[in-house]
């Protein structure tokens, strides 16, 4: 079970980082498409305000759950007491 927790925890942490990266890329790309549309019409470049509020709560939640699973995957010394 501990090996499964390690794999699942690492994949959730990497997945949350991937979701945050895709979110930031999509915001920047959509702003660039709008600016290119204004430029192709011969209008002066309209500066689009980016609504980049950062990652949502899902990213932080997935990262936290992944971290907890990753830590729980490593065996601790609290269960192994020498008699």
PyMOL CGO cylinders between C-alpha atoms (Angstrom):
from pymol import cmd
from pymol.cgo import CYLINDER

trace = [
    CYLINDER, 0.00, 0.00, 0.00, 2.87, 2.39, 0.71, 0.3, 1, 1, 1, 1, 1, 1,
    CYLINDER, 2.87, 2.39, 0.71, 4.21, 2.12, -2.83, 0.3, 1, 1, 1, 1, 1, 1,
    CYLINDER, 4.21, 2.12, -2.83, 0.75, 2.93, -4.20, 0.3, 1, 1, 1, 1, 1, 1,
    CYLINDER, 0.75, 2.93, -4.20, 0.56, 5.99, -1.97, 0.3, 1, 1, 1, 1, 1, 1,
    CYLINDER, 0.56, 5.99, -1.97, 3.92, 7.21, -3.24, 0.3, 1, 1, 1, 1, 1, 1,
    CYLINDER, 3.92, 7.21, -3.24, 2.92, 6.81, -6.87, 0.3, 1, 1, 1, 1, 1, 1,
    CYLINDER, 2.92, 6.81, -6.87, -0.51, 8.34, -6.37, 0.3, 1, 1, 1, 1, 1, 1,
    CYLINDER, -0.51, 8.34, -6.37, 0.88, 11.24, -4.33, 0.3, 1, 1, 1, 1, 1, 1,
    CYLINDER, 0.88, 11.24, -4.33, 3.57, 12.05, -6.89, 0.3, 1, 1, 1, 1, 1, 1,
    CYLINDER, 3.57, 12.05, -6.89, 1.10, 11.87, -9.77, 0.3, 1, 1, 1, 1, 1, 1,
    CYLINDER, 1.10, 11.87, -9.77, -1.37, 14.17, -7.99, 0.3, 1, 1, 1, 1, 1, 1,
    CYLINDER, -1.37, 14.17, -7.99, 1.36, 16.70, -7.26, 0.3, 1, 1, 1, 1, 1, 1,
    CYLINDER, 1.36, 16.70, -7.26, 2.58, 16.64, -10.86, 0.3, 1, 1, 1, 1, 1, 1,
    CYLINDER, 2.58, 16.64, -10.86, -0.98, 16.77, -12.14, 0.3, 1, 1, 1, 1, 1, 1,
    CYLINDER, -0.98, 16.77, -12.14, -1.77, 19.85, -10.06, 0.3, 1, 1, 1, 1, 1, 1,
    CYLINDER, -1.77, 19.85, -10.06, 1.33, 21.59, -11.41, 0.3, 1, 1, 1, 1, 1, 1,
    CYLINDER, 1.33, 21.59, -11.41, 0.26, 20.65, -14.94, 0.3, 1, 1, 1, 1, 1, 1,
    CYLINDER, 0.26, 20.65, -14.94, -3.24, 22.03, -14.41, 0.3, 1, 1, 1, 1, 1, 1,
    CYLINDER, -3.24, 22.03, -14.41, -1.82, 25.31, -13.08, 0.3, 1, 1, 1, 1, 1, 1,
    CYLINDER, -1.82, 25.31, -13.08, 0.53, 25.58, -16.07, 0.3, 1, 1, 1, 1, 1, 1,
    CYLINDER, 0.53, 25.58, -16.07, -2.24, 24.90, -18.60, 0.3, 1, 1, 1, 1, 1, 1,
    CYLINDER, -2.24, 24.90, -18.60, -4.44, 27.50, -16.95, 0.3, 1, 1, 1, 1, 1, 1,
    CYLINDER, -4.44, 27.50, -16.95, -1.74, 30.17, -17.18, 0.3, 1, 1, 1, 1, 1, 1,
    CYLINDER, -1.74, 30.17, -17.18, -0.93, 29.25, -20.79, 0.3, 1, 1, 1, 1, 1, 1,
    CYLINDER, -0.93, 29.25, -20.79, -4.59, 29.46, -21.85, 0.3, 1, 1, 1, 1, 1, 1,
    CYLINDER, -4.59, 29.46, -21.85, -4.98, 32.93, -20.30, 0.3, 1, 1, 1, 1, 1, 1,
    CYLINDER, -4.98, 32.93, -20.30, -1.88, 34.24, -22.09, 0.3, 1, 1, 1, 1, 1, 1,
    CYLINDER, -1.88, 34.24, -22.09, -2.81, 32.57, -25.38, 0.3, 1, 1, 1, 1, 1, 1,
    CYLINDER, -2.81, 32.57, -25.38, -6.34, 33.95, -25.44, 0.3, 1, 1, 1, 1, 1, 1,
    CYLINDER, -6.34, 33.95, -25.44, -5.04, 37.47, -24.75, 0.3, 1, 1, 1, 1, 1, 1,
    CYLINDER, -5.04, 37.47, -24.75, -2.53, 37.10, -27.60, 0.3, 1, 1, 1, 1, 1, 1,
    CYLINDER, -2.53, 37.10, -27.60, -5.30, 35.97, -29.98, 0.3, 1, 1, 1, 1, 1, 1,
    CYLINDER, -5.30, 35.97, -29.98, -7.42, 39.00, -29.12, 0.3, 1, 1, 1, 1, 1, 1,
    CYLINDER, -7.42, 39.00, -29.12, -4.47, 41.37, -29.60, 0.3, 1, 1, 1, 1, 1, 1,
    CYLINDER, -4.47, 41.37, -29.60, -3.65, 39.74, -32.95, 0.3, 1, 1, 1, 1, 1, 1,
    CYLINDER, -3.65, 39.74, -32.95, -7.25, 40.21, -34.07, 0.3, 1, 1, 1, 1, 1, 1,
    CYLINDER, -7.25, 40.21, -34.07, -7.06, 43.95, -33.42, 0.3, 1, 1, 1, 1, 1, 1,
    CYLINDER, -7.06, 43.95, -33.42, -3.72, 44.17, -35.24, 0.3, 1, 1, 1, 1, 1, 1,
    CYLINDER, -3.72, 44.17, -35.24, -4.97, 42.33, -38.31, 0.3, 1, 1, 1, 1, 1, 1,
    CYLINDER, -4.97, 42.33, -38.31, -7.82, 44.81, -38.76, 0.3, 1, 1, 1, 1, 1, 1,
    CYLINDER, -7.82, 44.81, -38.76, -5.41, 47.73, -38.99, 0.3, 1, 1, 1, 1, 1, 1,
    CYLINDER, -5.41, 47.73, -38.99, -6.51, 49.10, -35.65, 0.3, 1, 1, 1, 1, 1, 1,
    CYLINDER, -6.51, 49.10, -35.65, -3.96, 50.17, -33.12, 0.3, 1, 1, 1, 1, 1, 1,
    CYLINDER, -3.96, 50.17, -33.12, -2.98, 47.46, -30.74, 0.3, 1, 1, 1, 1, 1, 1,
    CYLINDER, -2.98, 47.46, -30.74, -5.56, 47.11, -27.99, 0.3, 1, 1, 1, 1, 1, 1,
    CYLINDER, -5.56, 47.11, -27.99, -3.97, 46.14, -24.73, 0.3, 1, 1, 1, 1, 1, 1,
    CYLINDER, -3.97, 46.14, -24.73, -6.06, 43.43, -23.16, 0.3, 1, 1, 1, 1, 1, 1,
    CYLINDER, -6.06, 43.43, -23.16, -6.14, 43.27, -19.39, 0.3, 1, 1, 1, 1, 1, 1,
    CYLINDER, -6.14, 43.27, -19.39, -5.23, 39.80, -18.22, 0.3, 1, 1, 1, 1, 1, 1,
    CYLINDER, -5.23, 39.80, -18.22, -7.47, 38.36, -15.57, 0.3, 1, 1, 1, 1, 1, 1,
    CYLINDER, -7.47, 38.36, -15.57, -4.76, 36.17, -14.13, 0.3, 1, 1, 1, 1, 1, 1,
    CYLINDER, -4.76, 36.17, -14.13, -5.87, 35.50, -10.58, 0.3, 1, 1, 1, 1, 1, 1,
    CYLINDER, -5.87, 35.50, -10.58, -3.57, 32.57, -10.12, 0.3, 1, 1, 1, 1, 1, 1,
    CYLINDER, -3.57, 32.57, -10.12, -4.47, 28.92, -9.73, 0.3, 1, 1, 1, 1, 1, 1,
    CYLINDER, -4.47, 28.92, -9.73, -7.80, 27.97, -8.28, 0.3, 1, 1, 1, 1, 1, 1,
    CYLINDER, -7.80, 27.97, -8.28, -8.48, 26.04, -5.13, 0.3, 1, 1, 1, 1, 1, 1,
    CYLINDER, -8.48, 26.04, -5.13, -8.47, 22.73, -7.00, 0.3, 1, 1, 1, 1, 1, 1,
    CYLINDER, -8.47, 22.73, -7.00, -4.74, 23.02, -7.68, 0.3, 1, 1, 1, 1, 1, 1,
    CYLINDER, -4.74, 23.02, -7.68, -3.93, 23.66, -4.03, 0.3, 1, 1, 1, 1, 1, 1,
    CYLINDER, -3.93, 23.66, -4.03, -6.28, 20.86, -2.92, 0.3, 1, 1, 1, 1, 1, 1,
    CYLINDER, -6.28, 20.86, -2.92, -4.74, 18.32, -5.30, 0.3, 1, 1, 1, 1, 1, 1,
    CYLINDER, -4.74, 18.32, -5.30, -1.22, 19.34, -4.29, 0.3, 1, 1, 1, 1, 1, 1,
    CYLINDER, -1.22, 19.34, -4.29, -2.06, 19.00, -0.58, 0.3, 1, 1, 1, 1, 1, 1,
    CYLINDER, -2.06, 19.00, -0.58, -3.70, 15.59, -1.02, 0.3, 1, 1, 1, 1, 1, 1,
    CYLINDER, -3.70, 15.59, -1.02, -0.74, 14.46, -3.14, 0.3, 1, 1, 1, 1, 1, 1,
    CYLINDER, -0.74, 14.46, -3.14, 1.71, 15.62, -0.48, 0.3, 1, 1, 1, 1, 1, 1,
    CYLINDER, 1.71, 15.62, -0.48, -0.20, 13.80, 2.27, 0.3, 1, 1, 1, 1, 1, 1,
    CYLINDER, -0.20, 13.80, 2.27, -0.27, 10.60, 0.20, 0.3, 1, 1, 1, 1, 1, 1,
    CYLINDER, -0.27, 10.60, 0.20, 3.41, 10.90, -0.64, 0.3, 1, 1, 1, 1, 1, 1,
    CYLINDER, 3.41, 10.90, -0.64, 4.39, 11.36, 2.99, 0.3, 1, 1, 1, 1, 1, 1,
    CYLINDER, 4.39, 11.36, 2.99, 2.17, 8.51, 4.14, 0.3, 1, 1, 1, 1, 1, 1,
    CYLINDER, 2.17, 8.51, 4.14, 3.84, 6.24, 1.58, 0.3, 1, 1, 1, 1, 1, 1,
    CYLINDER, 3.84, 6.24, 1.58, 7.16, 6.31, 3.40, 0.3, 1, 1, 1, 1, 1, 1,
    CYLINDER, 7.16, 6.31, 3.40, 7.35, 4.07, 6.44, 0.3, 1, 1, 1, 1, 1, 1,
    CYLINDER, 7.35, 4.07, 6.44, 7.92, 5.86, 9.72, 0.3, 1, 1, 1, 1, 1, 1,
    CYLINDER, 7.92, 5.86, 9.72, 9.85, 4.83, 12.77, 0.3, 1, 1, 1, 1, 1, 1,
    CYLINDER, 9.85, 4.83, 12.77, 6.88, 5.16, 15.09, 0.3, 1, 1, 1, 1, 1, 1,
    CYLINDER, 6.88, 5.16, 15.09, 5.63, 1.64, 14.34, 0.3, 1, 1, 1, 1, 1, 1,
    CYLINDER, 5.63, 1.64, 14.34, 8.99, -0.09, 14.67, 0.3, 1, 1, 1, 1, 1, 1,
    CYLINDER, 8.99, -0.09, 14.67, 10.01, -0.21, 18.28, 0.3, 1, 1, 1, 1, 1, 1,
    CYLINDER, 10.01, -0.21, 18.28, 12.72, -2.62, 19.30, 0.3, 1, 1, 1, 1, 1, 1,
    CYLINDER, 12.72, -2.62, 19.30, 11.87, -4.76, 22.33, 0.3, 1, 1, 1, 1, 1, 1,
]
cmd.load_cgo(trace, "trace")
